[in-house]
Amino acid sequence: MSTSQQHARRGPSRGTAARQASLREHNLSLVLGHVLDADGPVSRADLAAATGLTRATVSALVDLLVESRVLAEGDPVQTGSAGRPAVPLTPARGTLAGLGLEVNVDYLGVRAVDLAGDVLESVVVPGDHHASDPAVVLADLTAHAEAVVGRLEARGIDVIGAILALPGLVDPSADRLRLAPNLGWADVDLSALREVAPFDRLGLTVTNEANLAAVAEWRARSRHLQSFLYVSGEVGIGGALLHDNAVFGGVRGWSGELGHTTVEPDGPECACGARGCLEAYAGKDALMVAAGLDRLGPVADLRARADDGDTAALAALARAGWALGVALANFVNLTDVAHVVLGGVYGPLEPYLRAHVTAELDARVLTAPRSDLVVEPSVAGDEAAMTGGAVEVLRGLIANPSSRLPS
Amino acid sequence: MSTSQQHARRGPSRGTAARQASLREHNLSLVLGHVLDADGPVSRADLAAATGLTRATVSALVDLLVESRVLAEGDPVQTGSAGRPAVPLTPARGTLAGLGLEVNVDYLGVRAVDLAGDVLESVVVPGDHHASDPAVVLADLTAHAEAVVGRLEARGIDVIGAILALPGLVDPSADRLRLAPNLGWADVDLSALREVAPFDRLGLTVTNEANLAAVAEWRARSRHLQSFLYVSGEVGIGGALLHDNAVFGGVRGWSGELGHTTVEPDGPECACGARGCLEAYAGKDALMVAAGLDRLGPVADLRARADDGDTAALAALARAGWALGVALANFVNLTDVAHVVLGGVYGPLEPYLRAHVTAELDARVLTAPRSDLVVEPSVAGDEAAMTGGAVEVLRGLIANPSSRLPS
């Protein structure tokens, strides 16, 4: 996600054709990255100033990207007293789509997003995937994906790739889900999924859901929040540390397992087998059950009970907020993150969690009296991991823009 | 600490003198970095192969670095059947020194290390700095530093810089120690320290002690362990995550406050004011007191009691190991680090801590059955932060080699 720090060389290259192609790819990447990450329309002159490329080079590259339906040109605008009117360039709307897919414990879904950030299709199917059969659930997901892709293609939209979010430890190198405790999945081989439609054509990458939700949050905040902790509150609780505009994955990409950090060493048993994990206090199942509600019901039921002043609901939220505060204080003490975003079910529940969370942060974070630690609800919307997967697919264009160019 | 990924351009530069100087600096940095980070002697031919520079360029740069006493030449060695014998190049021994200083709760000290890694001087003064006066302690430290520098200079050794390790939150931008709970120091202005000898000549950088100890550990392991958590067990307990050969500092450099993560939310009170912090179970003070020993005594006393089978000592170590295991499990779950190094007083105590630590890690780390999590004692030696400070001073040469060249 980090934008390139390199600057293109000015002037013509005297290398071979291969080197020229590589230089063009680099410059296309620079130009595309600037337009995709801009806060509004940019002109060719803006791009020349930002990239250090000549206006002629920028114009040629922009023409290619417009022709490839990656960028769109708006109506010319007279910006100064002299010179030609500037043509505003924006990411194209409704031309290319990235596909974000997700299997979580109580739903699965498929979402398509275009370069302008518009959601073109979104299918969310509630279900109970506790202790489920991966083959059955993934076949269901694949059928929904195939239907979504078919509808998009019928509208003339190119789907350029797909990313699947899973609530657990993903091992991309081994093409496996290592463990998703709440799904009851362990050592699931994901390679076969790439051999069935639509993934045989689109390709498929599998990633941890909290990491993708953090990407969606970063996008929803116009890329201005460069370091934050995203907390994905679902049946499981994931965390993703976005640091300097990139997800901090750790050695094998298994970082952020906030839900399995310990609140009380002798606390309630967790699905993972340990005692006192945060999930056992503040996961969606734990919250719903503690409030006397059906654990598979919508979190809106819990919010409604709390709004009505229901004692059990408020007590469940107070306990979850306290536990979340203890766990978040550990995270902040260890990583020095200054901004915490509460996502997933914590978005709608945040008003009832906040005071309990901040009380623990104030008491336990060593830097608390000295820093402005911000805790706030997510703005990325529901099923943020699906959105984040689609966004990541589209951002892949920045690294490899010529994949979309006419050959 | 990360070595440069850039490759120098081949052939002569046709730019201005300023650009040529900058290119020479870049190439010097490449060459010096390769020699300092090599596992053994390297030849000019090795350097040419490694950097992509011509042999003539490498030879000119090496000559400068030898003349400046940064590199040393050994006796020529005939490596093949043809060609001139290769001259082995190594970091110079006993010519330049970095100064590492430390104030900790029960000692202060000054250590000088040369480019070969040899300790040229080491002064460690036990003391009780609980609730101490920063002005008094820092004056004492300064006097020791001035004496050490004087002795080194009398031996013809150039001291090229100094770094001070403090057990707390350091704010380099504001030139302040924000907080060191066990020293009882808060908001200490450090700028005046730079105006007194020897720091008026040497300069002085202030850094968190665990971060510097991690650098010493990385150096002691010949830079082969690229990602690990260093645990600095002193009166306070610091942690430093070294990831991809660089310390992960967080947003403001205040990461790694392992000692103030929560083991039990209602546990014993900590010096920071919170309850149940790891330090209250496993800090040196807590350990000594729980074992019935003088908290200011040497940790060797505790080790001796444990070796004798003393019940109180073994119980204190078991409790500390359990608490450390709970806290480390949280760290591993959040950061996906695969290697934990136990430093400070945990080095000699490790045989009595290990089983208790690993029992909690096995039970609580989500990836535990799937990964080879290594826990082992530090090899960086005592007062590793002092060594790390000196090493960091010397590594500064890689970024700025011409500071040592004859002008």
Chai-1 contact restraints between the chains, C-beta under 6 A:
chainA,res_idxA,chainB,res_idxB,connection_type,confidence,min_distance_angstrom,max_distance_angstrom,comment,restraint_id
A,R178,B,R370,contact,1.0,0.0,6.0,A-B,restraint_1
A,S227,B,V251,contact,1.0,0.0,6.0,A-B,restraint_2
A,G250,B,T335,contact,1.0,0.0,6.0,A-B,restraint_3
A,G250,B,D336,contact,1.0,0.0,6.0,A-B,restraint_4
A,V251,B,S227,contact,1.0,0.0,6.0,A-B,restraint_5
A,V251,B,D336,contact,1.0,0.0,6.0,A-B,restraint_6
A,V251,B,A338,contact,1.0,0.0,6.0,A-B,restraint_7
A,R252,B,D336,contact,1.0,0.0,6.0,A-B,restraint_8
A,W254,B,D336,contact,1.0,0.0,6.0,A-B,restraint_9
A,W254,B,T367,contact,1.0,0.0,6.0,A-B,restraint_10
A,S255,B,T335,contact,1.0,0.0,6.0,A-B,restraint_11
A,S255,B,D336,contact,1.0,0.0,6.0,A-B,restraint_12
A,E257,B,N333,contact,1.0,0.0,6.0,A-B,restraint_13
A,E257,B,L366,contact,1.0,0.0,6.0,A-B,restraint_14
A,H260,B,N333,contact,1.0,0.0,6.0,A-B,restraint_15
A,H260,B,L366,contact,1.0,0.0,6.0,A-B,restraint_16
A,T261,B,N330,contact,1.0,0.0,6.0,A-B,restraint_17
A,T261,B,N333,contact,1.0,0.0,6.0,A-B,restraint_18
A,T262,B,V326,contact,1.0,0.0,6.0,A-B,restraint_19
A,P265,B,V326,contact,1.0,0.0,6.0,A-B,restraint_20
A,C272,B,L366,contact,1.0,0.0,6.0,A-B,restraint_21
A,A274,B,A363,contact,1.0,0.0,6.0,A-B,restraint_22
A,A274,B,R364,contact,1.0,0.0,6.0,A-B,restraint_23
A,V326,B,T262,contact,1.0,0.0,6.0,A-B,restraint_24
A,V326,B,P265,contact,1.0,0.0,6.0,A-B,restraint_25
A,N330,B,T261,contact,1.0,0.0,6.0,A-B,restraint_26
A,N330,B,N330,contact,1.0,0.0,6.0,A-B,restraint_27
A,F331,B,L334,contact,1.0,0.0,6.0,A-B,restraint_28
A,N333,B,E257,contact,1.0,0.0,6.0,A-B,restraint_29
A,N333,B,H260,contact,1.0,0.0,6.0,A-B,restraint_30
A,N333,B,T261,contact,1.0,0.0,6.0,A-B,restraint_31
A,L334,B,F331,contact,1.0,0.0,6.0,A-B,restraint_32
A,T335,B,G250,contact,1.0,0.0,6.0,A-B,restraint_33
A,T335,B,S255,contact,1.0,0.0,6.0,A-B,restraint_34
A,D336,B,G250,contact,1.0,0.0,6.0,A-B,restraint_35
A,D336,B,V251,contact,1.0,0.0,6.0,A-B,restraint_36
A,D336,B,R252,contact,1.0,0.0,6.0,A-B,restraint_37
A,D336,B,W254,contact,1.0,0.0,6.0,A-B,restraint_38
A,D336,B,S255,contact,1.0,0.0,6.0,A-B,restraint_39
A,A338,B,V251,contact,1.0,0.0,6.0,A-B,restraint_40
A,A363,B,A274,contact,1.0,0.0,6.0,A-B,restraint_41
A,R364,B,A274,contact,1.0,0.0,6.0,A-B,restraint_42
A,L366,B,E257,contact,1.0,0.0,6.0,A-B,restraint_43
A,L366,B,H260,contact,1.0,0.0,6.0,A-B,restraint_44
A,L366,B,C272,contact,1.0,0.0,6.0,A-B,restraint_45
A,T367,B,W254,contact,1.0,0.0,6.0,A-B,restraint_46
A,R370,B,R178,contact,1.0,0.0,6.0,A-B,restraint_47
